[in-house]
Amino acid sequence: MLTIPFDGSMSAQSRKKVVKQIASALQEDALVIAPVSLGYAFMANGRSEFAMNRIRQIKGIEPETSLVRLVANYEQVESLCGALTSEQIRLLTRHWPGPLIAERETLLHLRFSFGSRKLPDTIFFTQAAHRLVAGVCKEVGPLAFSPVMVEGDSPEERKVLSDLKDLPESIAENIHLAIEAENAWTTAKSTLISLPGVEVVIIKIGEISQEAILEIVPRAQIKS
């Protein structure tokens, strides 16, 4: 596993070169470990069912489990799910990057090809905050991710990996690249919304309050 250090003072030219390196690996179905807001996560090309299945196998989760996608901007949501309304765009723009996860139906013609499932009916999205990861999203498109879980203070406790030095060797041997972070993690709980058609539906409240959503979308619905 090759570790890529991230220096906040990295020049734009150097950053572009590293982004190309990471993007090339993902486009060849490699798995990468990279930072999300809560800690480190497995990442794969969001269009590679093979790579996403490797994440599921490593984590021991069901094959039909849908992985959340990281995007660079709301336009990448539209590329898979169709145009958003101005209210939906304002809501995403206000709270991305941040603890907001949005669900939207995928475009029908992208779901199936010659009888094989290519995309789930709906996809969950959030925006990449790390500069290198955001750059890779722009290069590759939406990236599928799932947090790397390791043992906590007791054998029964599990937590999101917060330091690459604690990455188990059994996991590292399946990873092509790892992107270092500045270890500034958040404990904010995610707010989950759905964006069916032109509507906004609040599914679960977290750090972003119901009032904050209604301020932007007064007609937002609350799922009972």
JOCOR-V591378 format. One record per backbone hydrogen bond with DSSP energy under -0.5 kcal/mol. NH is the residue of the N-H (numbers start at 1). CO is the residue of the C=O. Records with the same first field share a line. If there is no record, write none. Layout:
NH=CO, CO
//
This chain:
2=176
4=178
5=3
7=5
8=6
10=7
15=11
16=12
17=13
18=14
19=15
20=16
21=17
22=18
23=19
24=20
25=21
26=22
27=23
28=24, 25
29=26
30=25
32=43
33=177
34=32, 41
36=39
39=36
40=161
41=34
42=146
43=32
44=144
46=142
48=45
49=47
52=48
53=49
54=50
55=51
56=52
57=53
58=54
59=55
60=56
61=56
65=62
68=145
69=124
70=143
71=126
76=73
77=73, 74
78=74
79=75
80=76, 77
81=77
82=78
89=85
90=86
91=87
92=88
93=89
94=90
95=91
96=92
100=98
101=191
102=125
103=193
104=123
106=121
107=80
110=107
111=107, 108
112=108
113=116
116=113
118=111
119=111
123=104
125=102
126=69
128=71
134=130
135=131
136=132
137=133
138=134
139=135
140=136
141=136, 137
143=70
144=44
145=68
146=42
148=40
149=147
150=159
152=154, 157
157=154
159=150
161=148
166=163
167=164
171=168
172=168
173=169
174=171
175=172
176=31
177=31
178=2
179=33
180=4, 178
185=183
186=37
191=99
192=204
193=101
194=201
195=103
199=196
201=194
202=221
203=192, 201
204=192
206=208
207=189
209=207
213=209
214=210
215=211
216=212, 213
217=213
220=217
221=200
223=202, 221
//
